[in-house]
Amino acid sequence: MANDSNRSSTITCPFCEHAQTEEMPVDSCVFFYRCTGCGVMLKPNPGDCCVFCSFGSAECCPPKMKGC
């Protein structure tokens, strides 16, 4: 797997506003993410495929995923 700096996104918690930069996977969606600030478990908003689409600075849409 190639290292691609464009795969990073900053997830901002809607509860505590803590922001954490994470690497987005290229072959799957992330359905759950535990905030590193307050510990709440985030899940995608209705209609979004993953937490990066709902709370990230960049939408995911991995190139190998269908339906994004």
CHARMM-style PDB file with segment names, atoms N, HN, CA, C and O in Angstrom:
ATOM      1  N   MET     1       0.851  -1.182   0.000  1.00  0.00      PROA
ATOM      2  CA  MET     1       0.000   0.000   0.000  1.00  0.00      PROA
ATOM      3  C   MET     1       0.893   1.241   0.000  1.00  0.00      PROA
ATOM      4  O   MET     1       1.808   1.350   0.816  1.00  0.00      PROA
ATOM      5  N   ALA     2       0.635   2.150  -0.890  1.00  0.00      PROA
ATOM      6  HN  ALA     2      -0.108   2.062  -1.553  1.00  0.00      PROA
ATOM      7  CA  ALA     2       1.435   3.374  -1.000  1.00  0.00      PROA
ATOM      8  C   ALA     2       1.053   4.363   0.082  1.00  0.00      PROA
ATOM      9  O   ALA     2      -0.103   4.414   0.502  1.00  0.00      PROA
ATOM     10  N   ASN     3       2.016   5.148   0.534  1.00  0.00      PROA
ATOM     11  HN  ASN     3       2.955   5.106   0.193  1.00  0.00      PROA
ATOM     12  CA  ASN     3       1.755   6.186   1.530  1.00  0.00      PROA
ATOM     13  C   ASN     3       1.255   7.425   0.802  1.00  0.00      PROA
ATOM     14  O   ASN     3       1.985   8.006  -0.002  1.00  0.00      PROA
ATOM     15  N   ASP     4       0.037   7.832   1.068  1.00  0.00      PROA
ATOM     16  HN  ASP     4      -0.556   7.360   1.720  1.00  0.00      PROA
ATOM     17  CA  ASP     4      -0.589   8.948   0.360  1.00  0.00      PROA
ATOM     18  C   ASP     4      -1.025   9.989   1.375  1.00  0.00      PROA
ATOM     19  O   ASP     4      -1.960   9.757   2.142  1.00  0.00      PROA
ATOM     20  N   SER     5      -0.347  11.148   1.385  1.00  0.00      PROA
ATOM     21  HN  SER     5       0.412  11.336   0.762  1.00  0.00      PROA
ATOM     22  CA  SER     5      -0.641  12.190   2.371  1.00  0.00      PROA
ATOM     23  C   SER     5      -2.027  12.796   2.179  1.00  0.00      PROA
ATOM     24  O   SER     5      -2.523  13.467   3.084  1.00  0.00      PROA
ATOM     25  N   ASN     6      -2.672  12.583   1.024  1.00  0.00      PROA
ATOM     26  HN  ASN     6      -2.269  12.038   0.289  1.00  0.00      PROA
ATOM     27  CA  ASN     6      -4.015  13.101   0.795  1.00  0.00      PROA
ATOM     28  C   ASN     6      -5.078  12.273   1.498  1.00  0.00      PROA
ATOM     29  O   ASN     6      -6.262  12.601   1.415  1.00  0.00      PROA
ATOM     30  N   ARG     7      -4.690  11.218   2.181  1.00  0.00      PROA
ATOM     31  HN  ARG     7      -3.728  10.951   2.248  1.00  0.00      PROA
ATOM     32  CA  ARG     7      -5.642  10.356   2.853  1.00  0.00      PROA
ATOM     33  C   ARG     7      -5.891  10.794   4.298  1.00  0.00      PROA
ATOM     34  O   ARG     7      -6.617  10.111   5.020  1.00  0.00      PROA
ATOM     35  N   SER     8      -5.319  11.898   4.734  1.00  0.00      PROA
ATOM     36  HN  SER     8      -4.729  12.454   4.148  1.00  0.00      PROA
ATOM     37  CA  SER     8      -5.551  12.338   6.109  1.00  0.00      PROA
ATOM     38  C   SER     8      -6.739  13.303   6.166  1.00  0.00      PROA
ATOM     39  O   SER     8      -6.997  14.067   5.236  1.00  0.00      PROA
ATOM     40  N   SER     9      -7.445  13.237   7.290  1.00  0.00      PROA
ATOM     41  HN  SER     9      -7.236  12.617   8.046  1.00  0.00      PROA
ATOM     42  CA  SER     9      -8.609  14.083   7.503  1.00  0.00      PROA
ATOM     43  C   SER     9      -8.700  14.375   9.001  1.00  0.00      PROA
ATOM     44  O   SER     9      -8.386  13.519   9.829  1.00  0.00      PROA
ATOM     45  N   THR    10      -9.124  15.572   9.336  1.00  0.00      PROA
ATOM     46  HN  THR    10      -9.380  16.267   8.664  1.00  0.00      PROA
ATOM     47  CA  THR    10      -9.270  15.938  10.741  1.00  0.00      PROA
ATOM     48  C   THR    10     -10.719  15.737  11.156  1.00  0.00      PROA
ATOM     49  O   THR    10     -11.622  16.399  10.643  1.00  0.00      PROA
ATOM     50  N   ILE    11     -10.933  14.816  12.093  1.00  0.00      PROA
ATOM     51  HN  ILE    11     -10.200  14.278  12.509  1.00  0.00      PROA
ATOM     52  CA  ILE    11     -12.270  14.547  12.630  1.00  0.00      PROA
ATOM     53  C   ILE    11     -12.505  15.490  13.803  1.00  0.00      PROA
ATOM     54  O   ILE    11     -11.703  15.547  14.735  1.00  0.00      PROA
ATOM     55  N   THR    12     -13.614  16.231  13.751  1.00  0.00      PROA
ATOM     56  HN  THR    12     -14.265  16.185  12.994  1.00  0.00      PROA
ATOM     57  CA  THR    12     -13.981  17.144  14.831  1.00  0.00      PROA
ATOM     58  C   THR    12     -15.227  16.614  15.518  1.00  0.00      PROA
ATOM     59  O   THR    12     -16.265  16.423  14.884  1.00  0.00      PROA
ATOM     60  N   CYS    13     -15.117  16.379  16.813  1.00  0.00      PROA
ATOM     61  HN  CYS    13     -14.273  16.534  17.328  1.00  0.00      PROA
ATOM     62  CA  CYS    13     -16.227  15.847  17.593  1.00  0.00      PROA
ATOM     63  C   CYS    13     -17.331  16.907  17.720  1.00  0.00      PROA
ATOM     64  O   CYS    13     -17.053  18.042  18.107  1.00  0.00      PROA
ATOM     65  N   PRO    14     -18.575  16.546  17.397  1.00  0.00      PROA
ATOM     66  CA  PRO    14     -19.674  17.508  17.512  1.00  0.00      PROA
ATOM     67  C   PRO    14     -20.084  17.772  18.963  1.00  0.00      PROA
ATOM     68  O   PRO    14     -20.857  18.693  19.225  1.00  0.00      PROA
ATOM     69  N   PHE    15     -19.578  16.975  19.906  1.00  0.00      PROA
ATOM     70  HN  PHE    15     -18.950  16.226  19.693  1.00  0.00      PROA
ATOM     71  CA  PHE    15     -19.946  17.135  21.307  1.00  0.00      PROA
ATOM     72  C   PHE    15     -18.961  18.020  22.066  1.00  0.00      PROA
ATOM     73  O   PHE    15     -19.368  18.933  22.785  1.00  0.00      PROA
ATOM     74  N   CYS    16     -17.664  17.750  21.907  1.00  0.00      PROA
ATOM     75  HN  CYS    16     -17.333  17.008  21.323  1.00  0.00      PROA
ATOM     76  CA  CYS    16     -16.655  18.509  22.667  1.00  0.00      PROA
ATOM     77  C   CYS    16     -15.765  19.389  21.781  1.00  0.00      PROA
ATOM     78  O   CYS    16     -14.952  20.163  22.287  1.00  0.00      PROA
ATOM     79  N   GLU    17     -15.924  19.266  20.459  1.00  0.00      PROA
ATOM     80  HN  GLU    17     -16.584  18.638  20.049  1.00  0.00      PROA
ATOM     81  CA  GLU    17     -15.168  20.036  19.469  1.00  0.00      PROA
ATOM     82  C   GLU    17     -13.676  19.709  19.442  1.00  0.00      PROA
ATOM     83  O   GLU    17     -12.884  20.465  18.880  1.00  0.00      PROA
ATOM     84  N   HSD    18     -13.291  18.580  20.052  1.00  0.00      PROA
ATOM     85  HN  HSD    18     -13.934  17.966  20.508  1.00  0.00      PROA
ATOM     86  CA  HSD    18     -11.901  18.130  19.956  1.00  0.00      PROA
ATOM     87  C   HSD    18     -11.628  17.715  18.510  1.00  0.00      PROA
ATOM     88  O   HSD    18     -12.455  17.046  17.891  1.00  0.00      PROA
ATOM     89  N   ALA    19     -10.484  18.104  17.977  1.00  0.00      PROA
ATOM     90  HN  ALA    19      -9.812  18.647  18.480  1.00  0.00      PROA
ATOM     91  CA  ALA    19     -10.115  17.767  16.606  1.00  0.00      PROA
ATOM     92  C   ALA    19      -8.885  16.866  16.613  1.00  0.00      PROA
ATOM     93  O   ALA    19      -7.910  17.127  17.316  1.00  0.00      PROA
ATOM     94  N   GLN    20      -8.950  15.795  15.814  1.00  0.00      PROA
ATOM     95  HN  GLN    20      -9.742  15.583  15.242  1.00  0.00      PROA
ATOM     96  CA  GLN    20      -7.852  14.831  15.729  1.00  0.00      PROA
ATOM     97  C   GLN    20      -7.663  14.448  14.266  1.00  0.00      PROA
ATOM     98  O   GLN    20      -8.617  14.050  13.599  1.00  0.00      PROA
ATOM     99  N   THR    21      -6.441  14.567  13.768  1.00  0.00      PROA
ATOM    100  HN  THR    21      -5.665  14.890  14.310  1.00  0.00      PROA
ATOM    101  CA  THR    21      -6.147  14.163  12.402  1.00  0.00      PROA
ATOM    102  C   THR    21      -5.880  12.667  12.363  1.00  0.00      PROA
ATOM    103  O   THR    21      -5.081  12.141  13.137  1.00  0.00      PROA
ATOM    104  N   GLU    22      -6.561  11.996  11.450  1.00  0.00      PROA
ATOM    105  HN  GLU    22      -7.210  12.423  10.820  1.00  0.00      PROA
ATOM    106  CA  GLU    22      -6.456  10.545  11.293  1.00  0.00      PROA
ATOM    107  C   GLU    22      -6.210  10.201   9.833  1.00  0.00      PROA
ATOM    108  O   GLU    22      -6.539  10.979   8.937  1.00  0.00      PROA
ATOM    109  N   GLU    23      -5.636   9.047   9.605  1.00  0.00      PROA
ATOM    110  HN  GLU    23      -5.369   8.415  10.333  1.00  0.00      PROA
ATOM    111  CA  GLU    23      -5.410   8.537   8.252  1.00  0.00      PROA
ATOM    112  C   GLU    23      -6.661   7.771   7.815  1.00  0.00      PROA
ATOM    113  O   GLU    23      -7.128   6.883   8.528  1.00  0.00      PROA
ATOM    114  N   MET    24      -7.200   8.115   6.645  1.00  0.00      PROA
ATOM    115  HN  MET    24      -6.821   8.836   6.066  1.00  0.00      PROA
ATOM    116  CA  MET    24      -8.377   7.425   6.131  1.00  0.00      PROA
ATOM    117  C   MET    24      -7.945   6.150   5.416  1.00  0.00      PROA
ATOM    118  O   MET    24      -6.975   6.172   4.658  1.00  0.00      PROA
ATOM    119  N   PRO    25      -8.641   5.044   5.639  1.00  0.00      PROA
ATOM    120  CA  PRO    25      -8.309   3.819   4.908  1.00  0.00      PROA
ATOM    121  C   PRO    25      -8.674   3.965   3.434  1.00  0.00      PROA
ATOM    122  O   PRO    25      -9.586   4.714   3.084  1.00  0.00      PROA
ATOM    123  N   VAL    26      -7.965   3.252   2.582  1.00  0.00      PROA
ATOM    124  HN  VAL    26      -7.224   2.644   2.866  1.00  0.00      PROA
ATOM    125  CA  VAL    26      -8.224   3.342   1.147  1.00  0.00      PROA
ATOM    126  C   VAL    26      -9.159   2.246   0.659  1.00  0.00      PROA
ATOM    127  O   VAL    26      -9.619   2.290  -0.482  1.00  0.00      PROA
ATOM    128  N   ASP    27      -9.448   1.261   1.510  1.00  0.00      PROA
ATOM    129  HN  ASP    27      -9.075   1.225   2.437  1.00  0.00      PROA
ATOM    130  CA  ASP    27     -10.239   0.126   1.041  1.00  0.00      PROA
ATOM    131  C   ASP    27     -11.466  -0.187   1.901  1.00  0.00      PROA
ATOM    132  O   ASP    27     -12.083  -1.241   1.744  1.00  0.00      PROA
ATOM    133  N   SER    28     -11.816   0.721   2.804  1.00  0.00      PROA
ATOM    134  HN  SER    28     -11.315   1.577   2.932  1.00  0.00      PROA
ATOM    135  CA  SER    28     -12.990   0.478   3.641  1.00  0.00      PROA
ATOM    136  C   SER    28     -13.491   1.788   4.236  1.00  0.00      PROA
ATOM    137  O   SER    28     -12.794   2.803   4.232  1.00  0.00      PROA
ATOM    138  N   CYS    29     -14.714   1.738   4.746  1.00  0.00      PROA
ATOM    139  HN  CYS    29     -15.280   0.913   4.750  1.00  0.00      PROA
ATOM    140  CA  CYS    29     -15.285   2.886   5.444  1.00  0.00      PROA
ATOM    141  C   CYS    29     -15.135   2.678   6.951  1.00  0.00      PROA
ATOM    142  O   CYS    29     -15.103   1.543   7.425  1.00  0.00      PROA
ATOM    143  N   VAL    30     -15.043   3.774   7.697  1.00  0.00      PROA
ATOM    144  HN  VAL    30     -15.069   4.696   7.311  1.00  0.00      PROA
ATOM    145  CA  VAL    30     -14.941   3.715   9.156  1.00  0.00      PROA
ATOM    146  C   VAL    30     -16.314   4.074   9.713  1.00  0.00      PROA
ATOM    147  O   VAL    30     -16.746   5.224   9.625  1.00  0.00      PROA
ATOM    148  N   PHE    31     -16.994   3.086  10.285  1.00  0.00      PROA
ATOM    149  HN  PHE    31     -16.643   2.152  10.356  1.00  0.00      PROA
ATOM    150  CA  PHE    31     -18.354   3.288  10.773  1.00  0.00      PROA
ATOM    151  C   PHE    31     -18.403   3.851  12.182  1.00  0.00      PROA
ATOM    152  O   PHE    31     -19.349   4.555  12.533  1.00  0.00      PROA
ATOM    153  N   PHE    32     -17.396   3.551  12.996  1.00  0.00      PROA
ATOM    154  HN  PHE    32     -16.627   2.979  12.711  1.00  0.00      PROA
ATOM    155  CA  PHE    32     -17.372   4.019  14.374  1.00  0.00      PROA
ATOM    156  C   PHE    32     -16.011   4.623  14.688  1.00  0.00      PROA
ATOM    157  O   PHE    32     -14.978   4.139  14.224  1.00  0.00      PROA
ATOM    158  N   TYR    33     -16.027   5.691  15.485  1.00  0.00      PROA
ATOM    159  HN  TYR    33     -16.866   6.084  15.862  1.00  0.00      PROA
ATOM    160  CA  TYR    33     -14.790   6.361  15.887  1.00  0.00      PROA
ATOM    161  C   TYR    33     -14.978   6.899  17.299  1.00  0.00      PROA
ATOM    162  O   TYR    33     -15.937   7.622  17.570  1.00  0.00      PROA
ATOM    163  N   ARG    34     -14.064   6.546  18.195  1.00  0.00      PROA
ATOM    164  HN  ARG    34     -13.285   5.959  17.975  1.00  0.00      PROA
ATOM    165  CA  ARG    34     -14.139   7.044  19.566  1.00  0.00      PROA
ATOM    166  C   ARG    34     -13.347   8.350  19.649  1.00  0.00      PROA
ATOM    167  O   ARG    34     -12.155   8.378  19.342  1.00  0.00      PROA
ATOM    168  N   CYS    35     -14.015   9.432  20.064  1.00  0.00      PROA
ATOM    169  HN  CYS    35     -14.983   9.410  20.313  1.00  0.00      PROA
ATOM    170  CA  CYS    35     -13.370  10.734  20.211  1.00  0.00      PROA
ATOM    171  C   CYS    35     -12.240  10.619  21.229  1.00  0.00      PROA
ATOM    172  O   CYS    35     -12.428  10.088  22.323  1.00  0.00      PROA
ATOM    173  N   THR    36     -11.074  11.119  20.858  1.00  0.00      PROA
ATOM    174  HN  THR    36     -10.922  11.551  19.969  1.00  0.00      PROA
ATOM    175  CA  THR    36      -9.926  11.074  21.766  1.00  0.00      PROA
ATOM    176  C   THR    36      -9.982  12.195  22.798  1.00  0.00      PROA
ATOM    177  O   THR    36      -9.135  12.259  23.689  1.00  0.00      PROA
ATOM    178  N   GLY    37     -10.967  13.074  22.685  1.00  0.00      PROA
ATOM    179  HN  GLY    37     -11.655  13.022  21.961  1.00  0.00      PROA
ATOM    180  CA  GLY    37     -11.144  14.146  23.665  1.00  0.00      PROA
ATOM    181  C   GLY    37     -12.094  13.754  24.780  1.00  0.00      PROA
ATOM    182  O   GLY    37     -11.714  13.746  25.950  1.00  0.00      PROA
ATOM    183  N   CYS    38     -13.345  13.424  24.416  1.00  0.00      PROA
ATOM    184  HN  CYS    38     -13.654  13.430  23.465  1.00  0.00      PROA
ATOM    185  CA  CYS    38     -14.368  13.139  25.426  1.00  0.00      PROA
ATOM    186  C   CYS    38     -14.741  11.665  25.513  1.00  0.00      PROA
ATOM    187  O   CYS    38     -15.428  11.266  26.454  1.00  0.00      PROA
ATOM    188  N   GLY    39     -14.312  10.854  24.566  1.00  0.00      PROA
ATOM    189  HN  GLY    39     -13.754  11.178  23.802  1.00  0.00      PROA
ATOM    190  CA  GLY    39     -14.567   9.422  24.614  1.00  0.00      PROA
ATOM    191  C   GLY    39     -15.880   8.963  24.016  1.00  0.00      PROA
ATOM    192  O   GLY    39     -16.167   7.766  24.016  1.00  0.00      PROA
ATOM    193  N   VAL    40     -16.699   9.894  23.498  1.00  0.00      PROA
ATOM    194  HN  VAL    40     -16.466  10.866  23.497  1.00  0.00      PROA
ATOM    195  CA  VAL    40     -17.977   9.496  22.911  1.00  0.00      PROA
ATOM    196  C   VAL    40     -17.714   8.707  21.621  1.00  0.00      PROA
ATOM    197  O   VAL    40     -16.769   8.995  20.887  1.00  0.00      PROA
ATOM    198  N   MET    41     -18.565   7.708  21.357  1.00  0.00      PROA
ATOM    199  HN  MET    41     -19.333   7.473  21.953  1.00  0.00      PROA
ATOM    200  CA  MET    41     -18.453   6.922  20.134  1.00  0.00      PROA
ATOM    201  C   MET    41     -19.263   7.606  19.038  1.00  0.00      PROA
ATOM    202  O   MET    41     -20.481   7.742  19.151  1.00  0.00      PROA
ATOM    203  N   LEU    42     -18.589   8.030  17.991  1.00  0.00      PROA
ATOM    204  HN  LEU    42     -17.599   7.919  17.900  1.00  0.00      PROA
ATOM    205  CA  LEU    42     -19.256   8.688  16.868  1.00  0.00      PROA
ATOM    206  C   LEU    42     -19.640   7.640  15.833  1.00  0.00      PROA
ATOM    207  O   LEU    42     -18.933   6.651  15.642  1.00  0.00      PROA
ATOM    208  N   LYS    43     -20.764   7.868  15.173  1.00  0.00      PROA
ATOM    209  HN  LYS    43     -21.338   8.672  15.329  1.00  0.00      PROA
ATOM    210  CA  LYS    43     -21.178   7.040  14.052  1.00  0.00      PROA
ATOM    211  C   LYS    43     -21.648   7.983  12.950  1.00  0.00      PROA
ATOM    212  O   LYS    43     -22.007   9.125  13.237  1.00  0.00      PROA
ATOM    213  N   PRO    44     -21.653   7.533  11.698  1.00  0.00      PROA
ATOM    214  CA  PRO    44     -22.009   8.416  10.583  1.00  0.00      PROA
ATOM    215  C   PRO    44     -23.422   8.991  10.724  1.00  0.00      PROA
ATOM    216  O   PRO    44     -24.323   8.346  11.260  1.00  0.00      PROA
ATOM    217  N   ASN    45     -23.588  10.203  10.234  1.00  0.00      PROA
ATOM    218  HN  ASN    45     -22.857  10.727   9.798  1.00  0.00      PROA
ATOM    219  CA  ASN    45     -24.923  10.800  10.154  1.00  0.00      PROA
ATOM    220  C   ASN    45     -25.730  10.045   9.105  1.00  0.00      PROA
ATOM    221  O   ASN    45     -25.139   9.443   8.209  1.00  0.00      PROA
ATOM    222  N   PRO    46     -27.060  10.055   9.185  1.00  0.00      PROA
ATOM    223  CA  PRO    46     -27.880   9.392   8.167  1.00  0.00      PROA
ATOM    224  C   PRO    46     -27.516   9.888   6.765  1.00  0.00      PROA
ATOM    225  O   PRO    46     -27.432  11.092   6.522  1.00  0.00      PROA
ATOM    226  N   GLY    47     -27.304   8.950   5.858  1.00  0.00      PROA
ATOM    227  HN  GLY    47     -27.372   7.972   6.056  1.00  0.00      PROA
ATOM    228  CA  GLY    47     -26.962   9.283   4.480  1.00  0.00      PROA
ATOM    229  C   GLY    47     -25.460   9.330   4.203  1.00  0.00      PROA
ATOM    230  O   GLY    47     -25.052   9.346   3.042  1.00  0.00      PROA
ATOM    231  N   ASP    48     -24.635   9.352   5.246  1.00  0.00      PROA
ATOM    232  HN  ASP    48     -24.967   9.339   6.189  1.00  0.00      PROA
ATOM    233  CA  ASP    48     -23.182   9.346   5.072  1.00  0.00      PROA
ATOM    234  C   ASP    48     -22.666   7.921   5.205  1.00  0.00      PROA
ATOM    235  O   ASP    48     -23.242   7.106   5.925  1.00  0.00      PROA
ATOM    236  N   CYS    49     -21.573   7.629   4.501  1.00  0.00      PROA
ATOM    237  HN  CYS    49     -21.105   8.291   3.916  1.00  0.00      PROA
ATOM    238  CA  CYS    49     -21.057   6.259   4.533  1.00  0.00      PROA
ATOM    239  C   CYS    49     -20.105   6.015   5.690  1.00  0.00      PROA
ATOM    240  O   CYS    49     -19.889   4.864   6.072  1.00  0.00      PROA
ATOM    241  N   CYS    50     -19.521   7.082   6.266  1.00  0.00      PROA
ATOM    242  HN  CYS    50     -19.696   8.016   5.956  1.00  0.00      PROA
ATOM    243  CA  CYS    50     -18.566   6.859   7.359  1.00  0.00      PROA
ATOM    244  C   CYS    50     -18.391   8.125   8.196  1.00  0.00      PROA
ATOM    245  O   CYS    50     -18.935   9.180   7.870  1.00  0.00      PROA
ATOM    246  N   VAL    51     -17.623   8.001   9.279  1.00  0.00      PROA
ATOM    247  HN  VAL    51     -17.181   7.144   9.544  1.00  0.00      PROA
ATOM    248  CA  VAL    51     -17.407   9.140  10.174  1.00  0.00      PROA
ATOM    249  C   VAL    51     -16.594  10.249   9.510  1.00  0.00      PROA
ATOM    250  O   VAL    51     -16.722  11.413   9.891  1.00  0.00      PROA
ATOM    251  N   PHE    52     -15.763   9.912   8.530  1.00  0.00      PROA
ATOM    252  HN  PHE    52     -15.659   8.967   8.221  1.00  0.00      PROA
ATOM    253  CA  PHE    52     -15.001  10.957   7.829  1.00  0.00      PROA
ATOM    254  C   PHE    52     -15.939  11.844   7.011  1.00  0.00      PROA
ATOM    255  O   PHE    52     -15.740  13.057   6.938  1.00  0.00      PROA
ATOM    256  N   CYS    53     -16.964  11.242   6.393  1.00  0.00      PROA
ATOM    257  HN  CYS    53     -17.125  10.257   6.452  1.00  0.00      PROA
ATOM    258  CA  CYS    53     -17.939  12.032   5.630  1.00  0.00      PROA
ATOM    259  C   CYS    53     -18.768  12.929   6.550  1.00  0.00      PROA
ATOM    260  O   CYS    53     -19.146  14.034   6.162  1.00  0.00      PROA
ATOM    261  N   SER    54     -19.051  12.459   7.764  1.00  0.00      PROA
ATOM    262  HN  SER    54     -18.743  11.561   8.079  1.00  0.00      PROA
ATOM    263  CA  SER    54     -19.886  13.218   8.691  1.00  0.00      PROA
ATOM    264  C   SER    54     -19.107  14.257   9.487  1.00  0.00      PROA
ATOM    265  O   SER    54     -19.597  15.370   9.682  1.00  0.00      PROA
ATOM    266  N   PHE    55     -17.901  13.919   9.953  1.00  0.00      PROA
ATOM    267  HN  PHE    55     -17.504  13.015   9.794  1.00  0.00      PROA
ATOM    268  CA  PHE    55     -17.196  14.781  10.898  1.00  0.00      PROA
ATOM    269  C   PHE    55     -15.786  15.159  10.470  1.00  0.00      PROA
ATOM    270  O   PHE    55     -15.095  15.876  11.193  1.00  0.00      PROA
ATOM    271  N   GLY    56     -15.346  14.687   9.301  1.00  0.00      PROA
ATOM    272  HN  GLY    56     -15.908  14.104   8.713  1.00  0.00      PROA
ATOM    273  CA  GLY    56     -13.984  14.944   8.852  1.00  0.00      PROA
ATOM    274  C   GLY    56     -13.851  16.202   8.012  1.00  0.00      PROA
ATOM    275  O   GLY    56     -14.833  16.744   7.506  1.00  0.00      PROA
ATOM    276  N   SER    57     -12.620  16.646   7.879  1.00  0.00      PROA
ATOM    277  HN  SER    57     -11.822  16.205   8.290  1.00  0.00      PROA
ATOM    278  CA  SER    57     -12.331  17.818   7.046  1.00  0.00      PROA
ATOM    279  C   SER    57     -12.352  17.458   5.566  1.00  0.00      PROA
ATOM    280  O   SER    57     -12.367  18.344   4.712  1.00  0.00      PROA
ATOM    281  N   ALA    58     -12.353  16.157   5.256  1.00  0.00      PROA
ATOM    282  HN  ALA    58     -12.340  15.437   5.950  1.00  0.00      PROA
ATOM    283  CA  ALA    58     -12.432  15.677   3.879  1.00  0.00      PROA
ATOM    284  C   ALA    58     -13.305  14.435   3.857  1.00  0.00      PROA
ATOM    285  O   ALA    58     -13.183  13.578   4.732  1.00  0.00      PROA
ATOM    286  N   GLU    59     -14.193  14.325   2.856  1.00  0.00      PROA
ATOM    287  HN  GLU    59     -14.292  15.021   2.145  1.00  0.00      PROA
ATOM    288  CA  GLU    59     -15.008  13.127   2.719  1.00  0.00      PROA
ATOM    289  C   GLU    59     -14.125  11.975   2.280  1.00  0.00      PROA
ATOM    290  O   GLU    59     -13.100  12.186   1.631  1.00  0.00      PROA
ATOM    291  N   CYS    60     -14.512  10.773   2.625  1.00  0.00      PROA
ATOM    292  HN  CYS    60     -15.344  10.601   3.152  1.00  0.00      PROA
ATOM    293  CA  CYS    60     -13.651   9.618   2.346  1.00  0.00      PROA
ATOM    294  C   CYS    60     -13.727   9.172   0.897  1.00  0.00      PROA
ATOM    295  O   CYS    60     -12.829   9.445   0.100  1.00  0.00      PROA
ATOM    296  N   CYS    61     -14.798   8.488   0.571  1.00  0.00      PROA
ATOM    297  HN  CYS    61     -15.528   8.266   1.218  1.00  0.00      PROA
ATOM    298  CA  CYS    61     -14.976   7.884  -0.751  1.00  0.00      PROA
ATOM    299  C   CYS    61     -13.715   7.197  -1.254  1.00  0.00      PROA
ATOM    300  O   CYS    61     -13.117   7.634  -2.237  1.00  0.00      PROA
ATOM    301  N   PRO    62     -13.308   6.116  -0.577  1.00  0.00      PROA
ATOM    302  CA  PRO    62     -12.152   5.372  -1.061  1.00  0.00      PROA
ATOM    303  C   PRO    62     -12.365   4.960  -2.497  1.00  0.00      PROA
ATOM    304  O   PRO    62     -13.468   4.549  -2.857  1.00  0.00      PROA
ATOM    305  N   PRO    63     -11.352   5.055  -3.325  1.00  0.00      PROA
ATOM    306  CA  PRO    63     -11.526   4.773  -4.755  1.00  0.00      PROA
ATOM    307  C   PRO    63     -12.008   3.355  -5.062  1.00  0.00      PROA
ATOM    308  O   PRO    63     -12.624   3.138  -6.105  1.00  0.00      PROA
ATOM    309  N   LYS    64     -11.745   2.389  -4.187  1.00  0.00      PROA
ATOM    310  HN  LYS    64     -11.245   2.565  -3.339  1.00  0.00      PROA
ATOM    311  CA  LYS    64     -12.173   1.021  -4.446  1.00  0.00      PROA
ATOM    312  C   LYS    64     -13.560   0.735  -3.923  1.00  0.00      PROA
ATOM    313  O   LYS    64     -14.102  -0.335  -4.199  1.00  0.00      PROA
ATOM    314  N   MET    65     -14.164   1.656  -3.173  1.00  0.00      PROA
ATOM    315  HN  MET    65     -13.724   2.526  -2.950  1.00  0.00      PROA
ATOM    316  CA  MET    65     -15.485   1.436  -2.601  1.00  0.00      PROA
ATOM    317  C   MET    65     -16.559   1.792  -3.623  1.00  0.00      PROA
ATOM    318  O   MET    65     -16.411   2.746  -4.387  1.00  0.00      PROA
ATOM    319  N   LYS    66     -17.632   1.022  -3.631  1.00  0.00      PROA
ATOM    320  HN  LYS    66     -17.752   0.247  -3.011  1.00  0.00      PROA
ATOM    321  CA  LYS    66     -18.759   1.322  -4.500  1.00  0.00      PROA
ATOM    322  C   LYS    66     -19.870   1.915  -3.643  1.00  0.00      PROA
ATOM    323  O   LYS    66     -20.013   1.551  -2.476  1.00  0.00      PROA
ATOM    324  N   GLY    67     -20.636   2.803  -4.196  1.00  0.00      PROA
ATOM    325  HN  GLY    67     -20.520   3.099  -5.144  1.00  0.00      PROA
ATOM    326  CA  GLY    67     -21.760   3.378  -3.483  1.00  0.00      PROA
ATOM    327  C   GLY    67     -21.444   4.689  -2.786  1.00  0.00      PROA
ATOM    328  O   GLY    67     -22.332   5.290  -2.181  1.00  0.00      PROA
ATOM    329  N   CYS    68     -20.230   5.139  -2.853  1.00  0.00      PROA
ATOM    330  HN  CYS    68     -19.508   4.651  -3.344  1.00  0.00      PROA
ATOM    331  CA  CYS    68     -19.882   6.432  -2.255  1.00  0.00      PROA
ATOM    332  C   CYS    68     -20.286   7.544  -3.192  1.00  0.00      PROA
ATOM    333  OT1 CYS    68     -20.082   8.718  -2.882  1.00  0.00      PROA
TER     334      CYS     68
END
